[in-house]
Amino acid sequence: MPSNGQAVLRVQDLKTVFSTRAGDIHAVNSVSFALEPGELLGVVGESGSGKSVTMMSLIGLLPSPPAEVRAGSVEFGGRDILKLGKKDLQALRGRDIGFVFQDPMTSLNPVFTVGFQIMEPLRRHMGMDKAAARKRAKELLELVGIPDAERRLRDFPHQFSGGMRQRVMIAIALACDPKVLIADEPTTALDVTIQAQILELVKELRQKLGMAIIWITHDLGVIAGIADKVMVMYGGQVVEYGSVREVFANPAHPYTRALMTTVPSVRGDRAPKLNVIEGQPPMLAQHPTACPFRARCPEAFDRCSRANPPRYTVAQGHDAACFWDHRTGAPRND
């Protein structure tokens, strides 16, 4: 279960629903986790598992309607973010919690210069005048590794490569020295060379600034290289949570183990074909009353169809939501 330490961000029983003409979509179902100061939490799972919706729910980035956070709490700085008014929430976003979106080309405004877009949160949240904000914007571009920063402030997003645009997005997110940075698959659209550069940049910035980071991805290899803890999501809920070393060495949930088999090996002979997880993620037309992974799980049995398994302790700081005990190869007794 979530840590009992002094968390900078603590989420309890978060539930988010989208109202549509066809009925409600239960996108996030009782998600709980904690983020410690300076920690990097990796959030993994297939598309549609609820990763991005969960993180957008935390700071009110989802359109309402159709989205509605129906239950839970998000504690940050002694306050429940979900109870903040619109003005207070807008002040918190960017200043205390930064967000790096997946596609920098659609997230950056094409009609404003990069300098203007970096300066905007500095002037709005930090109260800087134009000269001070421009100086800080130049420093931020240099911090994220963009050369000739003074000149590049006058350029527009289309004048930057994909990797450089992502660096600009990171600079904007870091502008007000946030305590928490949420990065939503920021390297997915980049080639492997640029991806490696961005990952190294994040490692350096985390070391320099000491902020806590939530890194959303579908790439287990990325998580293995940069994260302290990993949270595996499926069907809008957390199915496994723990330190990267413990979860990778001792995966307890069948979905986590299935994800690991899909990672191609770089050692030995070439496999005849890539492993896949057969089937599709579940439709979330109702709050889950059974295990959401049961239809794709080779270890499913009758109990999995009758109840949704709660998270149980696998080891110190490691828990999973499953009725099957992978250590004994038999159903759990509790």
N, C-alpha and C positions, 0 to 999 in steps of 0.2 A: 504494500500500500504506500501512498505518498509519505515522504519523509516527515518526521516530527521536528526537524531542525528549523532554524530561522529562515524560512523561505522568503524570497523576494516576491514570488508569485505563487498563490495557492488556489487551485481550482477544485471545487467540490460539487459532484453530482450535477454537472452541466447538461442541460437538455435543450436542443434547438430543433424547431419544427418549421417546415415550409408549408404554407397553406396554398393549395392549387385547386383548380376546378375538379380534378379527379380525386381530391381528398388530401389529407395531410401526408407529408413526407417527413419521417422521423430521422433527420440527418445526423444528430448527435444525441447519444443515449447514455446518460449517467456517467460522463467522463470526469475522472478525478486524477490530479497529479500535482506535484509540487516542483518548483524550480528554485534551486539554491543560488545565492550570489556567486557570480563568476562561473557558473556551471553551463555546460552545453548539452542540451537535451535534444536527441534526434527523434523525430516522429516519422515512422515508416508505415507503409501499407500501399495497397493497390489504389488506382484512381477510383474515387467513389467511396473510399473507406471513411471519410469524414475528417481528414487531416486539416485541410484548409478551412473548412467551415467551422471547425472547432476553434481555430486560432482567430478567425475573423469575428466569431461570436464574442470572444473575450473583450474586445475593444470596440464593439459596435460598428463594424465595417460592413455588415450584411444589410441589404435593403429591407426595410420594414414598412408595409408588407412587401413580399410574402413571408419573410423570415421573422421568427419570434423566439426569443429565449424564454422558455416556459418554466424553467426551474434551475436551481443551482446558485453558486456564489463564486466570485472571482476576487480574491483578496489581494490587494496591492497597496503598499504604503499605509496599512491600517484601515483601508476603506474597501467596500465592496463596489467594484467597478460597475456592476450591473445595475446598481441603484443610483448612479450618478446622473445628473441632468445633462442635457445636450451640450451646454456651454462648458461644464466641467470635463465632460468626456472629450470634447474637442481640444481642450487645453492639455489633457493627459496624453493624447495621441501625438506622436512626434517629439514631444518634450521628454516624457518619461518612458514611453514604449515606442520604439521605432519598428517599422514594418517594411521589409524588402519584398516587392511583388515578383511574381514569376516571370512576367514578360516586360522588360524595361521599355520596349518600343511603344507599347500601348499605355504604360504607366506614366511615362514622361510626356508632358504637353508639347506637341510639335511646334507650337507657335511662340513659345517663350524660350529664351536662351537657357542654357544649363546653369549659368551663374544666377539668373533670376530665380530659378527653381530651387537652388540650394540656399539662396539668401532669404527666401520667403519664410521658412520656419524660424530662422534666426531672428528676423525682425518681428515676427508675430509672437513667438513664445519667449524669446530672450530679451526683447525690447531694444535690440541693437539699431544704431543708425545705419545709413546706407554704406558709409565708408568702413565701419567696423564689420558689418555683415559681409562685405566684399572681401575684406582681408581674411576673415574666417573661412569663407567659401574657397578661397585660394589654398588655404592651409588644408582644408578637407580634401580637395582634389589631389594635392601632393601626398596626403596621408594614404589615399587609396591607390596611389601609384600612377597617376596620370601626368605625363610630362608636359612642360610648358603651360603650367596651370593658369597663369595670368591671362594668356591669350585664349585658352580653351573655354574660359568663362563666357566669352562672347559668342561661342559657337552654339548651334542648335542641335537637338538630339540626333537628327539624321546625318550629321557630320561625324558621328562617333560610330565605331564598330560595335558589334553586339557585346563583346566583353567590356569595352569601355563604357557603354551605356549601363551595364550592370554595376560597374564601379561607381558611376554617378549616382545610381539608386542607393547604393550602400552609403555614399557620402551624405546624401539627403537624410537617410535614416539615422546617421550618426551625428548630424549637425548639432543637436542639443544635448549631446552626451547622455543618451537614455540609459536607464538602469537595465532595461530588457530590450533585446533585439529579436524580432521574429522574422525569419527568412523563409519565404514560401517557394521552395524549389528554385532557388535563384540561379542554378547552373544547368537546368534541364535543357534549355535551348542553345547551349554553347558547346563548341567542340571540346574534345578532351583536353587539349593543351590549355585553352582559356579556362576551362573548368578547374584544372589543377592550380592555375594562377589565382583564381578567386578563392579557392579553398585555403591556399597558403596565406592569402591576404587576410581572411577571416581569422586564421590562427594567430597571426601577428597582431591584429587589432584587438582580439580578445585578450591577449597577453598584455598589451599596452594599456588598454582601457579598463580591463577587469569587469566587463559587463556580462550579464547572463544572456544566453542565446538559445532560442528554439529554432532548430533547423528541420524544416519539412522536406522530405525526399522520398523517392521510391527506391533509392540506390543504397543497398546495405553496405557496399564497399565504401561509400562516402562516410556513412555513420561509423564504421569501424575505424576510420582514419582520424576523425575529428571529435567525436562525441564522448561525453562521460557516462551518460545514461541514454537508454533507448526506450521509446514507448511505441509498441506495435498496435496499430488500430485496424479494426475490421468491422464492417456493419455499423459504423458510427459509434463504436465503443472501444475501450482499451482491452486488448486480450492478453497483453504481456507487458511488463514494466520492470526495469532493473538496470544495473550497471551494464555497460557494453561488454565488459569482460565476462561477467556472469551469464548474461543472456546468450552471447555468442558461443560460449563454452558449454552451456547447459540449457538449450531452448526447451521450454516446458509446454508450449502450446503447439498443436499440430500446424496451425497457420504459420507460425514463426519458422518452424522446421521446413515447411513447404517453400516459404520464401527463400530460405537459405539454399535449397536445392536448385533454385532457378538461377543462382549466380554462377556464370560460367567460370570454370577453373582455368588458371593461366599456367598450371603445372601439368606435366605428363602428356599423354596422347590426347589428341583432339577428340572430343565426344562426338558420337554419330549424330546427335541432335540435342538441341537445348531442352532442358526440362521445363515443363509448364504446369500450372495448377489448373486442372480440368474444371470446367464449369464457370459460372459468372457470379459476381458479388450479389448479395440479396437485394430485392426490392424492399424499401423501408416504409411500406404503407402503414405500418403500425409499430408501436413500441414493442421491441422484441420480447416474446414470452418463451422463446426457445433459443438454443445456441445458433447464432447466425451463420456459423461455418459448417453446420452439420451436413448440409447437402454435398459438400465438397471434401468432407473429412473421412479419411480411410479408417479412423478409429471410432466413428460415431456409433452410438447404441441407443436403445429406446429412451433412456433418461434425457438424452440431448434434445429430444423432440418435446419433452414435457416441461422443461424449465431452462431458463437462461443462467448458465453457471456464474456465480459470483467469483471475484478474485480471491485466491487463496495464497498463502505464503509458501513459496518454493524454497527459498533460502533467505538469508539476511539481505534485506533491501531488494528482493526479487519476488514478484508475484505474477500469477497467470489466472485466466478465467477459463477453466476446463474441468470437466468431470472425470477425465482420464488421467491416470498417473503414469507418465511416461517412464518413470524410474522402475516401476514394478510391472509395467505392461498390462495393467488391469484397471478397472474403474476404481476411483477413490471411494473410501468408505464413509467420509463425512458428508 
